[in-house]
Amino acid sequence: MLEYVTGLSTFFALVSTGLLVAAAGKRRSYALPLLALSMLLYALGAGAEFLAALRGGWGWFHYKFYYAISPIQVALLGLGVVSLYIYRWMGGRGLQLYLAYTAVVSLLLLAAVASAELNTEALSDVFVGGRAMPDEVRRFSPLLTVPSGLFTIVVPLYYYARKEKRLHALLIPLASIVMMIAGGAIRRGQVDVFYLLEFVASVILTTAFYQVYREA
């Protein structure tokens, strides 16, 4: 099993967080704090997976915490990417609307997760995915992950093609595509593939945010 590689994913996500915080200290930007918070949640999510691997399963609060932050992490990444590359989208209103949408759905997700009755039998599986969460709660996750996943691919590529050819504008979409493939691996039950691709995505994002830091 490759679940222990999540420890390395946690490490690289924390490195990304540090780079983005340092960049935010050098350049005033809404994007950098959003991206830093996203990568901190990435580290916490991977760390939760690593803890589950060490324990051989999930606790009640442990799992709820993991399930709540994972979609929000993706949403914050999308917000950060939009802010980084097309801040003036619709004169700035596009970003504000996207932020408001993300905030509302995130609050609904958090409320649903907090009150959810879990399938405790599923928590004994090191990789439980969403199986322990009721379907009425799971429906909130795609509302955050799908639009943000698309934004993290389309927006940087648009920036690269139409404005400036920056390496990070290629690496961020690549990391997003890797994570989408990882999501497909989950649905096919390929657990080791998911853990490996999560690690690969964390390395790609760290490389991208190192470039962002150098440009700050």
N, C-alpha and C positions, 0 to 999 in steps of 0.2 A: 504493500500500500504506500502511496505517495503523500498521505495526508500530512506528514511531518514537514513537507516542503513549504507548508503554509507559514512556518516560522521564518523562512527566507522571504516569503511574500510580505510578511509583517515588517521585516527589516527594511526592505526596499521602499515600502510605502512610507515608513517613518523618515527615510532619507529624503523622499520626495517632499514630504511635509516640511522638513527643515529647509530645503532649498527654496520652497515657495514662501515660507515665512521670511527668509533672508532677502528674497527678491522684493517682497512687499515692503521691507524696510528701506529699500533703495529706490523704489518707484511707487508712487501713489496710484493705486488701481483697485477697482472693485473685484476684478477677476482673480487676483492673486490670493486674497483671503478666502474666497469661495473655493478655489482649487486646493488650497492648503487644508481647509476643513474637509473637503471631499477625500483627500488622501489620508487624513487622520482617521476618518471613518473606515476607509479601505484597510488601514492597519488594524483597527479595532475588530473589523469583521474577520480578517485573516487570523488575527490573534485568537478570536473566539473559536474558529475552526481548529486551530492548533491546540487550544485548551481541551476541546472536545476529543481530539485525538489522544491526548495524554490521559484523559479521564475515561476514555472508552465510551463516551456518550454525552448527553446534554442534560443540564439542569433546567428547571422550569424558567427561572429568570434569565439564565444564560441564553437559552434559545430565543426567548421573546426579544431580548436585547439585540441579538444577531439578526433576527428576522426584521426588526423595525429599522435598523440602521442601514441594511444592505440596499434597499431601493432608494433611500434618501441619499446615500453616497453617490449613486449613479446620477440622481437628479442634480445634485450639487456640482458634479463634474460637468454635466451639460450646461448648467447656468454659468459656470466659470469659463467654459469654452466660448459660449456666446458672448460673454462680456469681454473676453480677451480679443476676439477676432472681429466681431461686428457690434461693438458697443452702441453704435448709433442706429441699430436696426429699427426701422419705422420711427426715426427721430428719437430713439430711446424708449418709446412706448412698448416696443416689442419685448425688450428685456424686462420691463416692469410687469407686463402681462404674464410673461413666462414665470417670473419670480412669484407673482401672486398665485398663479395656478399651482406651482410647486408647493408653496406654503400651505394652501388649503388642502391639497391631497395628502401632504405629509402629516398634517394634523389629524385628518380622518384616519389615515393609516395607523398613527400612534394610538389613537383612541380605540380603534378596532383591535389592535394587538393587545392593548392593556386589558381589555375585557374578554378576550378570546379564551375558550375552553380548549386546551391542547389535547392531542392524542398522545398520551404519556407513553404508550407502548413504542411509538415511533422514536422517542427520544433516546432509546438505548442504541440506536444506529448512529455510528460516528458521522456518517453523512446522511442526515435526515432530509435535507433540502426543505421543501415547503410542505412535506407530507403530514407534519404534526399540526399544521395550522388549518382551521376551517376554511372551506371554499369561499365563504362570504368575506373573509379577511384577505385571502390571497388575490382577490380581484383588484385590490388597490395597487398592488405591486407593478403590474404592467402600465398603469396610468403614469407612473413615474419613470420606469426604466425604458419603455419603448420610445417616447419622444426624445428623451435625453440621449439614448443610444444613437438615434438618427442624427441629432444635432452634433454629437461629437465626431461623427463621420463627415457629414455634408459641409458643416460650417468651416472647419479647418481646410478642407480640400478646396472650397470656394476661395478662401483667403489665399491659398497657395497659387491657385490658377489665375486669379484676377488681380491680386495685389502684390504680395511679397513671397518669394520662394524661401520660406523658413523651414528648417528641418523639423522643428516641433510640429508644424502644421501637417506633416506627413506621419509622424510617429504617433500622435494622439489618435487619429483615425485607425491606424494599424492596431493600437492597443484595444480600441473599442471593438474592432472586428474580431480580434482574438478572444475577447470576453464573450462576444455573441456566439462564437464557435464553442466556447466553454459551456455556455448555457444550453446549447444543443446537445453537448456531451452529457450534461446532467439528465436531460429528458430521455436519453438513450441508456442511462444507467452506467455510463463510463466515468466512474468516480475518479480514478487515477488521472484520466485525461483532463478532467476539470481542474484538479489541483495543480497539474503541470502547467496548463494554460493560464491559470490565475497567476502563477509565478512569472511566466513569460510576460504577461501584461504588466505586472508590477515593474519589471526591469525596463520594459519599453517606456513606460510612463516616467520612470526616474530619469532615463536618458533625455526624454522630451523636456522635462522640467529643469534639468541641468542647463539645457539650451536657453530656456526662458530666463533662468537665473543669470546666465552670462549676458543676456541682452538687457537686463534690467538697469 
